[in-house]
Each structure stands twice: as structure tokens, then as C-alpha cells.
Amino acid sequence: MTDRAISPLALTMGDPAGIGPDITLALWSARKELDLPAFLYVGDAAMLVERAAHLGIALVTSKATAEEASAAFAHALPVHDIPLARPAVAGSPDSANAGAIIEAISTAVELTMAGRTSAVVTNPIAKSVLYDAGFGFPGHTEYLADLAERATGTKLLPVMLLAGPKLKTVPVTIHIPIKDVPSELTEDLIVRTVTTTAADLRDRFGIAAPRLAVAGLNPHAGEGGALGLEDDAIIRPAIDRLRAAGIDAFGPLPADTMFHDAARATYDVAVCMYHDQALIPAKALGFDDSVNATLGLPFIRTSPDHGTAFALAGAGKAKPDSLLAAIRLAASLARNERKAV
């Protein structure tokens, strides 16, 4: 049953040589059993038909506008067609198709910011493929923020949230080497990250009074300075500022005791200081059904929490669980946002 309370989601194709087409097709073919929210596939229609035939999936596509997608979804997979430069071969990424991959992302954002679709859900990309074609961003998150900034004229701080059934985490610093974390970690960055997180938890996740546990950087949160000064010199003052602003943030907490069952019951999100501190527990507790959501944008964006898995592409073995969770979370956030208006 299609969710008609919101506009359809915009689902990007990701890298067409990866598992994005496979898991998209798997979900659409089970849409009735899954009660899947309607989405508009933004990508190459011919590639999707070819992959479906290869996987033995019965597929009907319909080149559709965003306004037509919800009605079409029950009987056909609605597609906003963005042709590839070269035919996609499962498992063999091709930088010649980088332009279409990037265009699919920008088109999904444009549709969503115009209110024609309710959220952006992105299939996995291979950043190295895009770099070969001159893509100037570290990944999806930074490109999405740039698109939003160009559209609004407002400088944004995109925040990565890993949302699973047992744990939500946010890394303050993301795709940088470990050796650079102490120098990149600032009081202001922590304050801005937590403030953005708290606002989206209230406005989109419907958590009226979010509780944010803030991890320390060093072992045992610095052990009073014996194991590092950053926890007391940077993280603690940031938490004091947040609490003064009315945000329920607490810490810095030793990261090694933050993620067991009893500890997780005391907070809604764990704010971590670097990538692996956030992603290791998130993936350990929900590898197949965690979702990557970008906070701080003027539109909703989610994605599966895994990569392109080129080795599985076209084999019929890729699990669609994380994409299903991403689609369901995007629809839920869109409904919450609609209610708040």
C-alpha cells in the first residue's frame, strides 16, 4: 500500500555497476509484502531493465514525473530517466558514467527542495570512480551540503547520523586521518554538531527532549589529563556551553563504557569524536539495518549504511535490508516534518 500522506521519495541509482540496482529491484518486486513507501527512481531506465532481466526479476518501468510516481508505483517502477554514457557492467565500475551518477544526485535534491519529492534516498556510490572524473568532494555528504548551500545561499554544517534499531551515533570529525583528529577537533565544532543534531532529533525524529551522550577523545576520557588534555580543554567546555543553551548533553564519557545495553538506555544519540568511534559500535549492533542520515540540511536525506559491493553486483546475493531501512526512515521523517508544519 503506497503512503499517500507524503510525496514519493527520490531514490538515486548510485553507481550502476554496484548493488544499488539489485537491491532497488529486490525491494520494488516485494513492494506489496513490504508495504513499501513509493519512490521515484532517479537514474538510467535501460540499465535497470537490463539488470532486472539478468537477475530474473519481472520488471515494468514507467518514465514518470514526480507527480505521477505514487500512482504508478503499484504496477510499475517509476523512473526519472538519466541515461548513462556507457552501458553499465555489473561489478565493473566505469568513470565514464560519473556524470550521470552525479546528475542523479543533484536531480533528486532539486526535486526534493522543490517539494515534488519528500526526501532523498541515495544508493551507494564509489567515490574513487567519481574522483577519476574530477568530482571535487570527499563524498555524498559534502556534495549534498554544497548543493543545498548553492540553492539557499546559507553555509551549512552537514552532520552524519548512523541510525540503527539499537543505537544512533554521530561522529564530530568524519573522513580524516586519525592523526589529524586532535587538531581538527574544536569546541565550536562540537557545539555546532550537537546543536544541529538536537534540532533534527526534535524536528524530524519527533524526540521532544533529546538526550545526547558525548564521548571523550582519549582513553578513559583523558583520565584527568594523564592520558590527554583534549577532553578537559575542548570537549568539557563545549558541553558546558551546550547545557547553558538548554541542550541535554552530558560527558565527556569514556567511550569503552558507552555502548552496552544499560548505558544506551540513558541517551538518544551518542556523539563521538571521530569516524570509527561512532561507526564501529553502530555497525556492530546493526550491520544489516543501520541507516546513514544527513542532518543539518534543508531536506531529508538517508542512505543504506554500506558501499557499492561490486563483487556482489548482478549475483542476486546482495541484501536489501539497509536500503529498506533507509527508505522507511526517510518516509517516517517526511511524515514527522509534514506534521510539524
C-alpha positions in Angstrom: 0.0 0.0 0.0 1.5 3.3 -1.1 1.9 6.0 1.6 -0.1 8.9 0.1 0.4 11.2 3.1 3.7 12.3 1.6 5.1 12.8 -1.8 7.2 10.0 -3.3 10.8 9.6 -2.2 13.6 10.3 -4.7 15.9 7.3 -4.9 19.2 7.8 -6.7 20.7 5.0 -8.8 24.2 5.2 -7.1 26.9 3.5 -9.0 25.1 1.4 -11.7 27.9 -1.2 -11.6 27.3 -1.8 -7.9 24.5 -3.4 -6.0 22.2 -0.3 -6.0 20.2 -1.5 -8.9 20.0 -5.0 -7.4 18.7 -4.0 -4.0 16.3 -1.4 -5.6 14.8 -4.1 -7.8 14.6 -6.6 -4.9 12.6 -4.1 -2.8 10.3 -3.0 -5.6 9.5 -6.6 -6.5 8.4 -7.2 -2.9 6.7 -3.7 -2.5 3.3 -5.1 -1.6 4.5 -7.6 1.0 6.8 -4.9 2.5 4.2 -2.1 2.3 6.9 -0.1 0.7 6.6 3.7 0.5 6.5 4.9 -3.1 9.7 6.2 -4.7 10.8 7.7 -7.9 14.0 6.1 -9.2 16.4 8.7 -10.5 18.7 7.0 -12.9 19.1 5.1 -16.1 15.9 3.2 -17.1 17.5 0.9 -19.7 20.2 -0.2 -17.2 17.5 -1.1 -14.7 15.6 -3.2 -17.2 18.8 -5.0 -18.2 19.8 -5.7 -14.6 16.3 -7.0 -13.8 16.5 -9.4 -16.8 19.9 -10.6 -15.6 18.6 -11.2 -12.1 15.4 -12.9 -13.3 13.1 -10.2 -11.8 9.9 -9.3 -13.6 10.0 -5.5 -14.0 7.7 -3.0 -15.5 9.1 0.6 -15.6 7.3 3.8 -16.3 9.1 7.0 -17.2 7.2 9.3 -14.9 7.2 12.7 -13.3 7.4 13.1 -9.5 3.7 13.8 -9.5 2.9 10.6 -11.4 5.2 8.3 -9.3 2.9 7.4 -6.4 0.1 6.3 -8.7 2.4 4.4 -11.0 4.3 2.6 -8.1 1.8 -0.2 -7.6 2.1 -1.5 -11.1 5.4 -0.1 -12.4 8.7 1.2 -11.1 8.6 5.0 -11.9 11.8 6.3 -13.3 13.2 9.8 -13.9 15.5 8.8 -16.7 19.1 9.9 -16.7 20.9 7.9 -19.4 24.4 6.6 -18.8 27.3 7.5 -21.1 28.2 3.8 -21.5 26.3 0.6 -20.7 26.9 -0.5 -17.1 28.5 -3.8 -16.4 27.8 -5.3 -13.0 30.9 -5.4 -11.0 33.0 -3.2 -13.4 32.8 0.5 -12.4 33.3 3.0 -15.2 34.3 6.6 -14.6 32.6 7.5 -18.0 29.3 7.2 -16.1 30.3 9.5 -13.3 28.5 12.4 -14.9 25.1 10.5 -14.8 25.7 9.3 -11.2 26.3 12.9 -10.1 23.4 14.2 -12.1 21.1 11.7 -10.4 22.1 13.1 -7.0 21.6 16.7 -8.0 18.3 16.0 -9.7 17.0 14.2 -6.6 18.0 17.2 -4.4 16.4 19.6 -6.9 13.1 17.6 -6.9 13.0 17.4 -3.1 13.9 21.1 -2.5 11.1 22.0 -4.9 8.7 19.9 -2.8 8.0 17.5 -5.6 9.5 14.6 -3.7 9.6 14.3 0.1 13.1 13.1 0.7 16.3 12.0 -0.9 17.5 8.4 -0.5 20.9 7.7 -2.1 22.1 4.3 -3.3 25.8 3.7 -2.8 28.5 5.4 -4.9 32.2 4.6 -5.3 34.0 7.8 -4.6 37.1 6.7 -6.4 35.1 6.4 -9.6 33.8 9.9 -9.2 37.3 11.2 -8.3 38.6 9.9 -11.6 36.1 12.1 -13.4 37.1 15.2 -11.4 34.5 15.0 -8.6 35.7 17.6 -6.1 34.0 16.4 -2.9 35.0 13.8 -0.2 31.7 12.0 -0.6 27.9 12.2 -0.8 27.5 14.3 2.4 29.7 17.2 1.3 28.2 17.3 -2.2 24.7 17.4 -0.8 25.7 20.2 1.5 27.2 22.1 -1.4 24.0 21.7 -3.5 21.9 23.0 -0.5 24.3 25.9 0.0 24.1 26.9 -3.6 20.3 26.7 -3.6 19.8 28.6 -0.3 22.9 30.9 -0.1 23.4 29.7 3.5 26.5 28.0 4.8 25.6 24.6 6.4 27.2 22.1 8.7 26.2 18.6 7.5 26.1 16.1 10.3 26.4 12.3 9.8 24.0 10.2 11.8 24.2 6.4 11.9 20.7 5.2 12.9 20.1 1.6 13.8 17.5 -0.2 15.8 19.7 -0.3 18.9 21.9 2.7 18.6 22.2 6.2 17.0 25.7 7.7 16.7 27.1 11.0 15.3 30.9 11.5 14.6 32.1 15.1 15.1 35.0 14.6 12.7 34.4 12.3 9.8 36.7 11.4 6.9 40.1 12.5 8.1 43.1 10.6 9.3 43.3 9.7 13.0 46.4 11.7 13.4 44.5 14.9 12.3 41.6 14.4 14.7 43.1 16.3 17.7 43.9 19.3 15.6 40.6 19.4 13.8 38.5 18.9 17.0 37.4 22.3 18.3 35.0 23.5 20.9 32.9 25.3 18.3 32.7 22.2 16.0 31.4 20.1 18.9 28.8 22.8 19.8 27.6 23.2 16.2 27.5 19.4 15.7 25.5 18.7 18.8 23.2 21.7 18.3 22.4 20.6 14.7 21.8 17.0 16.0 19.5 18.1 18.8 17.4 20.3 16.4 16.9 17.5 13.9 16.1 15.0 16.6 13.3 17.3 17.8 12.0 18.5 14.4 12.3 15.4 12.2 12.7 12.4 14.6 10.0 13.6 17.0 12.1 13.4 20.1 10.8 16.2 22.2 13.8 16.4 24.7 16.7 14.6 23.1 19.5 13.3 25.4 23.0 13.4 23.9 25.9 11.4 25.4 29.2 12.9 24.4 32.2 10.6 24.2 35.7 11.6 25.2 38.6 11.5 22.7 41.2 9.8 24.8 41.1 6.5 26.7 39.1 7.0 29.9 38.1 10.5 28.7 41.7 11.6 29.4 41.9 10.3 33.0 42.0 13.9 34.4 44.8 14.9 31.9 47.0 11.9 32.4 46.0 10.4 29.1 45.5 13.6 27.1 44.3 17.1 27.5 41.6 17.5 24.8 38.8 16.0 27.0 39.1 18.7 29.6 40.3 21.5 27.4 37.9 21.2 24.5 35.1 18.7 25.0 34.1 19.6 28.5 33.8 23.4 27.8 31.7 22.6 24.7 29.3 20.5 26.8 29.1 23.4 29.4 28.1 25.7 26.5 25.5 23.3 25.2 23.9 22.8 28.6 23.8 26.6 29.1 21.9 26.7 25.9 19.3 24.2 27.2 20.6 21.1 25.4 20.7 17.9 27.4 24.3 17.0 26.6 26.5 15.2 29.1 30.0 13.9 29.3 32.8 13.5 28.2 32.3 9.8 28.8 34.8 7.0 28.4 33.9 5.5 25.0 34.6 2.0 26.1 31.7 2.0 28.6 29.1 3.9 26.4 27.7 1.2 24.3 26.5 -1.7 26.5 22.7 -2.2 27.0 22.3 -0.2 30.2 24.4 2.7 29.0 22.5 3.0 25.7 19.2 3.3 27.7 20.4 6.7 29.1 20.7 8.6 25.8 19.1 9.0 22.4 22.3 9.7 20.5 26.0 9.1 21.2 28.1 11.9 19.9 31.6 10.6 19.1 34.8 12.4 18.3 35.9 10.5 15.2 34.7 8.2 12.4 35.4 4.8 13.8 34.5 5.7 17.4 30.9 6.2 16.0 30.7 3.7 13.2 32.2 0.6 14.9 29.5 0.3 17.6 26.8 1.3 15.2 27.7 -1.4 12.7 28.4 -4.0 15.3 24.9 -3.5 16.7 23.1 -3.2 13.4 25.2 -4.0 10.4 22.3 -5.0 8.1 19.7 -2.5 9.1 21.5 0.7 10.1 20.9 3.9 8.1 23.2 6.8 7.3 21.1 10.0 7.6 22.5 13.5 7.0 21.3 16.1 9.5 21.5 19.9 9.1 20.3 20.0 5.5 17.1 21.8 4.3 15.8 18.4 3.1 15.7 14.8 4.4 18.5 12.5 3.2 19.1 8.9 4.1 21.1 6.1 2.6 22.0 2.5 3.3 25.0 2.1 5.5 27.1 0.1 3.1 29.1 0.5 -0.1 28.7 -0.5 -3.7 29.8 -4.1 -3.1 30.9 -4.6 -6.7 31.8 -8.2 -6.1 28.1 -9.0 -5.3 26.6 -6.9 -8.1 24.5 -8.9 -10.5 24.8 -12.1 -8.5 21.5 -11.9 -6.7 23.1 -12.2 -3.3 23.0 -8.6 -2.1 20.8 -8.0 1.0 18.4 -5.0 0.6 17.8 -4.7 4.4 19.7 -1.4 4.9 18.1 0.2 1.8 14.7 -0.9 3.1 15.5 0.7 6.5 16.7 3.9 4.7 13.5 4.2 2.7 11.3 3.6 5.7 13.3 6.1 7.8 13.1 8.7 5.1 9.3 8.3 4.8 8.9 8.4 8.6 11.0 11.6 8.8 9.0 13.2 6.0 5.7 12.4 7.8 7.1 13.9 11.0 8.2 17.0 9.1 4.8 17.3 7.5 3.0 17.1 10.8 5.3 19.8 12.2 4.4 22.3 9.5 
